């Protein structure tokens, strides 16, 4: 009786249906957030929180500040992964409200469909258990879009000021938030022409956003503007633009976001040209600059699928409205079913594997290898280091350093590579002649230029540590005592 009543309410009330979907997603996340070690990014941003600063080498400080609020109470993976759950819930609510305001005369189910599209994104599900800069960027990007819409419609001081606050907080989350400022200008020009750029309220919102990002500017001023140089190196690397690299990036988008969302988004954008409503202009102005930035950069170097998350989510209201305005044709039904099954299966398989690995794999072939063994490997490294006077923990690159440094804290961990990065700022740059306890994971064995061995005069193997799941080895770490670091 209760179940049937709940089902009836869900069918009649879209907000309830959206809440049930969100609760189901959060329940899945709660089952797994304490089950595995940190990923490379999670450990890196946990270190941000452990060593608070105005900003950091590769990202603004928001992720670090958020984790710094948790660390006085707990340093567990479970506690530090509560932020992603909270932010994903806020993003869901913001998207629902934004869709409802943008398309008030559309179907009352349009906001719910928009939320369904959001939760069908595998990347969004992953970000529900792992805090990365895109997590707060998504929240503040959606909020900035919402307040820009309200400001353009009502011209209230409150909305302009909140727009400035959201843009500033987005800028404290990730550098790609600059596309939101660009999108704001594009929308106002598109909607009202040049005169809209001379509004006092817009300029005050801009000044407020700049004031909020002063910590990033101050830190970069202290460190020779190193973050901006690093980010420009991403955007303008010393190599030719390649269509092949772009094709690989686009293929990654299909895998990460699913075929339905991408196909429907392209179709909705094409269809929007015939009836360019203000709401459509807003969503295109705020999303397309991000796609142009990321996909142009993809032609120069590898990009990660989650970098475009905000763009796809901002298109979700447009896609939802487009879907519900049309009679479902056969190709739309097939695409929706394929996309839904694809997303649901991947989400359930991923969470089940994180909760209790059940699919057997060949030794060292587990797809989630990189989430296991780091805590124990770091403890083993510290124990070996204490027996070798003067040896400093070393790894071959920053990807390894973040996990080892987090789980071996407060030990110093140095990176044996050519790149100047956050670990040089935290622990100092490697010095000529250093003695090291070098840690090498199995996937870098024999690759001495990458694992760090080639940067020492001499290295002797000490021991190996093997991490197993149900008796099957999934990760192996080798330890070397190395002398005569020469860089």
N, C-alpha and C positions, 0 to 999 in steps of 0.2 A: 504493500500500500504506500509506504513512504517513498520507495524507489519510483513507483509509477507517478506519484505526485511530483517528485523532483524532476522527473523526465518531462512532465507536462509543463512545469514552470520554465524549464530550460528552453522548451520549444516555443514558449510564448514571450519570453523576455530575453532579448539579446544581451543586456548587461550581465545577467545571471549566467548565460552560456559562456560569455567571455571569462567570467570569474572562475567557472568550473574548469575551463581549459587552462587557465593560469595556475590554479591550484594543482591540477594534475601534473603540469610541468614542474612546479616547485617541489612536489612530492618526489618525483623522479630524481631531481637534483639533490635533495636532502639525503636520499639513500646512498649517494656515491661520493659526496664531497670530502668525506674523511677516509676514503678507502685506498687512495694511492698517493705517492709522493708528488711534489710540485713539478709542473712542467718548467721548461727553461724560463719562459716569460714570468710565470707566477713567482718563481724564486727570485728573479731579478727585481720584481716590484716589491716583494716582501723585504728585500734588502733596502730598497728605497725607504720603506717605513721604519726599518731598524736604524737607518742612518739618515734622519730627516735633514732636508736641505731646501733651499729656495727653488731649485730646479735640478735637473740631471743632464748628463751628457746626451742621451738619445731621446729623452722625452720630457715634457713638462711634468710638474710634481704631483698632479692630482692623485694618481694611483698610489703614490708613496704616502701622501697625506692621509688618504683613506685607511691604508693599512696601519699607519702610525696610531690611529685612533683605537685599533683593536689590540695591538701588541702589548700594551700595559696589562691587559686582562688574560690574553692567551696567545701562544705562538703556534698553536696546532693548525694543521691543514683545514680542519673543519671550521674553526673560528675565522680564519683568514679567507675562507671561501663563502662566507655569509654575505659579503658585499656584492658579489655577482648575482646572488639570488635577489637581493633587495633591488639592485639596479635593473634587473630584468623585469621585475614586477612593476617598477615605476615606468619603465619604457612601455610596457604593455598598456598601462593606464593612460599615459600620454598619447599613445597612438590611437586608442579608442576615442578619447576626447577630441583630438585633432581631426580625425575622420568625421566625427559627428558634426563639428562646426564647419568643416569645409564643404560637406555635402548634406545640408539639412533637409533638402527636398528629395533626396534619393531614398532608397529602401531603408527601413529602420534596421535592417540586418547588415548594412554596409560597414559600420564600425566593427561588427563581429567578424565579418569576412576579412577585414584588414588585419585583425588580431590573429586569425587563423593563418594568414599568409606569413605573419611575423613568426609564429611558433612552428611553421613548417620549415623554417630555415635552419639547417644543421649548424651553421656557424653561430646562430643565436643560441641554440641549445648548448653548444660548447662554451659560449661566453656566459651562460647561466651557471657554470661551475668553475670558471677560471677568470680572474680579474686581469684585464688588459686595458690599455688606454681607450680602446673602442667602447668599452662598457660605459664609463661616464660620458664619453663623447656622444654616444647614442642618446642618452637621456637629455643632455643639455642641447644637442642638435634638434631633437624633437620639440623641446620646450622653446627654443629660440624661434623655430618655424611657427609654432602656435602663437607666440606673442607678436611676431611680425605680422601675422594674419590679423590678429586683433587690432594692432596699432594701425594697420592700413585701413581697417573697416571703421574703427571708432575714434581713432586719433586721441586716445586718452593718455595722459602723462604716465599713468601706472604701467600701461603696456609697453611704452617706449623704454621706460627705465628697466623693466624686467627683461626686455629684449637685450639691452646692454649687459645686464647681469649674466644672462644665459650665454651670450657670445663670449664674455670674458671667462666664464667657467669652462666653456668648451675649449677656449684657448689655453687654459691651464690643464686640459686633459690630453690634447694632442695637437701637433703643429698643423695637421691637415684641417683643423677648424677654420683656417683662413678661407676655405671655400664657402663657409657659412656667411662670412662677411661679404665675399664676392657675390654670393647668391642673394643676399639682402639688397645690395645695390642693383643687381640685375632685375630683381622683381619690382623694385620701386620705379626704375626706369621703364620697364615693360608696362607697368600698370598706370603710371601717372606722368611719365616724361621727366625731363631734366629738372623741372621745378621741384619735384619731390625730394631732390638731393639737397635742397637749401632749407629744409625744415630745421628749426632750432632743436626740436625734440630728437630728431635723428642724430644730430651732431652731439648732443648731450649723451645719448645712448652710446655713441662711438667712444666718447671720452671716458665714460664709465667702464666700457669694455677694456680700453687701454690701461686704465688704472688697475683693473683686476689682474692683468697679466704682467704688471711691473715686477713681481718676483722672478719671472722667467728672464726679463730684460736685465734685471740687476745681477742675477747669477751669471748670465752670459757675458755681461760687462766685466765681471771679476775673472772670467776664464777665457778671455780673448775671443768671445763670440763663437766658441767651439761648436755649440749645438747647431747654429745656423750654417756653419761651414759643413758640418756633417750631413745635414738635411739637404743642402744644395748639392752635395756629392751624390746623394741618392737621385736627385732630379736631373743632374747634368753629369753623369759619369763619363769617363774618358773611353767611350766605345760608341760604335755606330748603332743607330736604331735598327731593330730587327723585327720583321713581320713574324718570324718564327717564334720569337719570345712572346710577342703579343698573343699569338694563337695558343701557346701553352697556358698563358694567363687566363684566356677566355675559357679554355677547357676546364681549368681549375674552378672557374666561377660556376660552370654547370654542375660540377661535382659537389661544390660547397653549398650552393643555393637551390639546387634542384631544377629540373627542366621546366616545370610548370610556372614557377615564379618568373623565370627569365623570359620564357616565351610570351606569357601573358603581359609582362611589363613592356616588352617591345611592341606588342600589338596595341596596348593601351596608349602608349606614347604616340604611335603612328596615327591612331584614331583621334587623338586629342587635337591634332592639327585642324580638324574640321570645325571644332567648337572650343576655342581657346578661352575658357572661362577663367576668372581671376584665381580660383582655387587651383586650376590646372597650371597656370603660370607660376604660382607660388611653388608648387611641388617640383616642377621642372627647373625653375631657377635655383632651388636649393639642392637639388640632387645631381643635375648634369655636370656642373663644374667638378664635383668629386670624381665622377666617372672619367671625365677628360683628363684630370690630373693623374689618376692611378693608371689608366690604360696607356696614356702617353709614356709614363715612366716604365710601364711593363715592357715596352719595346727596347728599353736600355738595359734593364736588369730584372731579376726575379722579384715579383711582388707576392704578397701573401693574400689569400682569399678574403680574410676578414677586414682588410683595409677598405673595402667597398660597402661594408654592412650598412652604414648610415644612408648611402644612396639608394639601395634596394628598399630599405624600410620606408624612406620618404616617398617612394613610388607606390607603396602598398595601398594607401587610400585611393589613389588614382586607379589602380588595378581593380580594387574591390568595387568601386563605383562602375567601372567599365563592365565588369562581369555581370553585375546585377541589373544593368540597364539593357542587357541583350538577352534574347532567347538563346538558350544554350544549344549551340550546334554540336554535331557529333564530334568534331575534332576537339572542341573545348571540353566536352565531357571526358573524352579519352585522355587528354592531357592532364586534366584535373585529377582523375583517378590514378594515373601513372605517377604524377608528382606527389599525391598524397600518400600512396603506398610506399614510394621511395623514401620520403621523409620520415614516415612513421617507423618503417622497418629499421632504417639507419639509427634513428634516435633510440629505439628500444634495444637494438643489438649493442650499441655503444654503452648505454647505461647498464645493461646486464653484464657486459664484460668488465666494466669498472667495478661493479658491485661484487661479482664473484666470477672470475675468468672460467669459462666453461668450454670454449672452443679449443681443441688441441692444436698446437702448432709445432713445427720442427724446432729443435733447439736453436735459440738466438734468432728466430723468425717471427716472434710475437709482434703484432702490429703496434702494441702499446708498450713496447720494451722501454721506451724513454721515460716512462712514469714509474719505473720500479728500480729499487736497489740503491738509490742515491744516499739515503740516510745511513744505511749500513756501510756503503763504500766510503763515505766521508768519515764515519767513526773509525773505520779501519785505517784510513790515511792518517788521522790524528794520532792513533796509537803507534803507528810506524814512525811518524815524525818525531815523537817524543823520545824515541830510542836513538835518533841520529841528531846529535847536537849541531846547531847551526843550519839545519835544512829547513827551507821554506816550502810550503805547499805550492805546487805549480800545476797548471793544466795548459792544454794547447790552444784554447780559444775561449772567448767570453761565454759561449753557450754552455761549456762545461763548468766555467768558473761560477756561474750563478748558483747552480745546485750545490756544488762542493762548498762554496762560501756560506750558503745559508745553513746547510746541515753540519758544517764544521765550525760554525760561529762560536767564539769570536776569533778564530784563527785567521791569519793573513793568507790570502790566496792571490797569487800573481799569474799573469797570462803571458805565455811564451809566444808572442806573435809580434808583428810589425805595427799593429794598429794601436793608436792611442784611444783609450775609451774610459768608461766609468771606473773600471778596476784600477787603472793608473791613478785616478783621482782618490779613490778610497784607500788603496793599499800601497801605492807607489809604483813607479816604473821599474821593471827588472833591471838589475845592475850587472855590469860585466863581472864575471867570476863567481856569480851566485851559486850556492849549493842548493839543490832542490830535491824534494820528494815529489816526483812527477806521477800523476794519475792518468792512465790511458784506458778509455772504454774499448770494448771489443771491436766496435765498428771503425776505430781508428788504428787498430793494430797494423803495423807494417807501413803506415803512411806517416813517415817520420817528419815530413815538412808540416803536416797538420797537427800531429799529436805533441809536438814540441821537442822530441828527441834530437832532431837535427840542429837545434839551437844550443846544444851543450857539447862540450869537448868529449865527455865520456858519460855513459849511462850503464848501470848494472841492474838487471832485473832482481826484484826482491821477492814478491809474493803475488798471488792472484786471489781475487775474491769473486765467487760465482753466486749470483742470486737466482733462485729457482722458484717456479710456481708449480705446485703439485708434482714436484720431482723433475720437472722439465726446466733446464737452464734457459733463462731469458736474457740475462745481462752479465757480462764478465768485465771486471776491472783489473788491470795490471798496474803494479807499483814499481817504480824505478828510483834508485838513488843516482842523481846526476850531478856532475861537477863541471865547473868552467863554462858558465853561461856566456855566450858571445853574441846573442841577438841576431 
